[in-house]
Amino acid sequence: MKSGFIGVIGKANAGKSTLINVLVGEKVTIVSPKPQTTRDAIMGILTKPDYQLVFVDTPGIYRAENRLSDVMLKTAETAAKDVDFILYVHDGHGGISDGDIALIKRYLSGSTPMAIAYTKIDIMPKERIPEDVKKLYENGIDCDVLPVSARKYTNIGKLEAYLADKMPSGGKVIEDDIVSDKSERFMISEIMREKILLKFGQEVPHGIAISINVFERQPNGVYDINLDIICEKPNHKSILIGKQGSAIKEVSSFARKDMEKFLGSKVFLTTYVKVKEDWRNRPDLLRDFGYKN
């Protein structure tokens, strides 16, 4: 039996969360085409008869001028130190810049073994792949590079087998039938945030947090969920609510459907939009919304 922890590191929008969801076979982390989608370290667990892979999804490496971004960066840095292996996820479609090379070298210079998952090969010219791999090696990146497409499941089995082979020998580190370390309550708040990110695009910046007030399962099996959507400015609140409440009704409907699929039961969802100005720079509110320093 082999088992261990794999830190999944990379720049924002590299495809880390999508790759983990595909490997685990369950939705354990939310996905959107925006930076700062993942804000916390989230574990996704893949258990097979001969091995167990515990993926630690980390916030994308992305600089912004607020305390929340600092917390997220520290989360990624800590995860890179406390694992058995680092899987650095690089967006192959985006090419390879000098900044990419410097960042990869930074993680490669540590004591933890590392490989590169070169993602999104389904949306790029195939001849670019060997060119980019050669560029990495010529710039001193001496580790394995594995081209994959999570969306098309290309080379996913090969990546899984590769990672299993790199794990240390030992028993399972997580109990069977567990696919994530996060609670249902946490995942419900993340589903709500995902739908907001997907619907509103650039209209509402990433200054959104979700605060769950009520999360209860009634005797008839229906979940009663009451939550607040926190934004930073009054005009963001107006956008989120929409004309005569149309926007918040639509995004809540989308979120409720995913919540019901995740929980396997009906959901009665109530949502409110509240303004907490500059909450991403306020340590008390960061703690209240679950972002530890």
Solvent accessible surface area in square Angstrom, and as a share of the most:
residue,aa,sasa,rsa
1,M,87,0.39
2,K,65,0.28
3,S,6,0.04
4,G,2,0.02
5,F,52,0.21
6,I,0,0.00
7,G,0,0.00
8,V,1,0.00
9,I,0,0.00
10,G,0,0.00
11,K,84,0.36
12,A,22,0.17
13,N,68,0.35
14,A,3,0.03
15,G,21,0.20
16,K,11,0.05
17,S,15,0.10
18,T,44,0.26
19,L,0,0.00
20,I,1,0.01
21,N,22,0.11
22,V,29,0.17
23,L,7,0.04
24,V,13,0.08
25,G,60,0.57
26,E,92,0.41
27,K,77,0.32
28,V,3,0.02
29,T,1,0.01
30,I,0,0.00
31,V,55,0.31
32,S,13,0.09
33,P,99,0.62
34,K,18,0.08
35,P,30,0.19
36,Q,7,0.03
37,T,12,0.07
38,T,8,0.05
39,R,6,0.02
40,D,41,0.21
41,A,27,0.21
42,I,1,0.01
43,M,51,0.23
44,G,0,0.00
45,I,3,0.02
46,L,14,0.07
47,T,44,0.25
48,K,79,0.33
49,P,123,0.78
50,D,102,0.53
51,Y,41,0.16
52,Q,0,0.00
53,L,0,0.00
54,V,0,0.00
55,F,0,0.00
56,V,11,0.06
57,D,0,0.00
58,T,0,0.00
59,P,0,0.00
60,G,11,0.10
61,I,27,0.13
62,Y,86,0.33
63,R,176,0.64
64,A,29,0.23
65,E,169,0.76
66,N,17,0.09
67,R,113,0.41
68,L,0,0.00
69,S,5,0.03
70,D,66,0.34
71,V,11,0.06
72,M,5,0.02
73,L,27,0.13
74,K,119,0.50
75,T,29,0.17
76,A,1,0.01
77,E,39,0.18
78,T,74,0.43
79,A,10,0.08
80,A,9,0.07
81,K,154,0.65
82,D,102,0.53
83,V,21,0.12
84,D,55,0.29
85,F,4,0.02
86,I,4,0.02
87,L,0,0.00
88,Y,1,0.00
89,V,0,0.00
90,H,12,0.05
91,D,34,0.17
92,G,0,0.00
93,H,92,0.41
94,G,61,0.59
95,G,16,0.15
96,I,16,0.08
97,S,56,0.36
98,D,116,0.60
99,G,48,0.46
100,D,9,0.05
101,I,12,0.06
102,A,62,0.48
103,L,25,0.12
104,I,0,0.00
105,K,87,0.37
106,R,120,0.44
107,Y,13,0.05
108,L,45,0.23
109,S,93,0.60
110,G,48,0.47
111,S,118,0.76
112,T,22,0.13
113,P,76,0.48
114,M,13,0.06
115,A,0,0.00
116,I,0,0.00
117,A,0,0.00
118,Y,0,0.00
119,T,4,0.02
120,K,58,0.25
121,I,10,0.05
122,D,41,0.21
123,I,82,0.42
124,M,13,0.06
125,P,70,0.44
126,K,121,0.51
127,E,113,0.51
128,R,61,0.22
129,I,21,0.11
130,P,84,0.53
131,E,102,0.46
132,D,12,0.06
133,V,31,0.18
134,K,125,0.53
135,K,75,0.32
136,L,1,0.01
137,Y,105,0.40
138,E,117,0.53
139,N,58,0.30
140,G,48,0.46
141,I,1,0.00
142,D,123,0.64
143,C,15,0.09
144,D,67,0.35
145,V,24,0.14
146,L,26,0.13
147,P,36,0.23
148,V,0,0.00
149,S,0,0.00
150,A,11,0.08
151,R,155,0.57
152,K,121,0.51
153,Y,147,0.56
154,T,54,0.32
155,N,51,0.26
156,I,14,0.07
157,G,53,0.51
158,K,144,0.61
159,L,0,0.00
160,E,23,0.10
161,A,61,0.47
162,Y,43,0.17
163,L,0,0.00
164,A,9,0.07
165,D,95,0.49
166,K,86,0.37
167,M,5,0.02
168,P,65,0.41
169,S,93,0.60
170,G,36,0.35
171,G,52,0.50
172,K,90,0.38
173,V,67,0.39
174,I,36,0.19
175,E,132,0.59
176,D,76,0.40
177,D,143,0.74
178,I,66,0.34
179,V,59,0.34
180,S,20,0.13
181,D,73,0.38
182,K,50,0.21
183,S,65,0.42
184,E,83,0.37
185,R,106,0.39
186,F,52,0.22
187,M,5,0.02
188,I,0,0.00
189,S,17,0.11
190,E,12,0.06
191,I,5,0.03
192,M,0,0.00
193,R,5,0.02
194,E,5,0.02
195,K,31,0.13
196,I,1,0.01
197,L,9,0.04
198,L,88,0.44
199,K,72,0.31
200,F,10,0.04
201,G,27,0.26
202,Q,156,0.70
203,E,105,0.47
204,V,7,0.04
205,P,60,0.37
206,H,28,0.12
207,G,2,0.02
208,I,1,0.01
209,A,0,0.00
210,I,19,0.10
211,S,31,0.20
212,I,21,0.11
213,N,75,0.38
214,V,48,0.28
215,F,41,0.17
216,E,96,0.43
217,R,145,0.53
218,Q,65,0.29
219,P,143,0.90
220,N,120,0.62
221,G,14,0.14
222,V,41,0.23
223,Y,15,0.06
224,D,42,0.22
225,I,0,0.00
226,N,31,0.16
227,L,0,0.00
228,D,11,0.06
229,I,0,0.00
230,I,4,0.02
231,C,0,0.00
232,E,18,0.08
233,K,108,0.46
234,P,84,0.53
235,N,86,0.44
236,H,14,0.06
237,K,73,0.31
238,S,74,0.48
239,I,54,0.28
240,L,0,0.00
241,I,58,0.29
242,G,24,0.23
243,K,168,0.71
244,Q,166,0.74
245,G,12,0.11
246,S,64,0.41
247,A,13,0.10
248,I,22,0.11
249,K,140,0.59
250,E,77,0.34
251,V,0,0.00
252,S,17,0.11
253,S,37,0.24
254,F,97,0.40
255,A,0,0.00
256,R,76,0.28
257,K,114,0.48
258,D,37,0.19
259,M,0,0.00
260,E,30,0.14
261,K,169,0.72
262,F,81,0.34
263,L,22,0.11
264,G,67,0.64
265,S,22,0.14
266,K,136,0.58
267,V,10,0.06
268,F,131,0.55
269,L,29,0.14
270,T,38,0.22
271,T,28,0.16
272,Y,112,0.43
273,V,13,0.08
274,K,91,0.39
275,V,46,0.27
276,K,77,0.33
277,E,109,0.49
278,D,74,0.39
279,W,0,0.00
280,R,38,0.14
281,N,53,0.27
282,R,95,0.35
283,P,49,0.31
284,D,64,0.33
285,L,17,0.09
286,L,5,0.03
287,R,135,0.49
288,D,103,0.53
289,F,31,0.13
290,G,39,0.37
291,Y,26,0.10
292,K,140,0.59
293,N,127,0.65
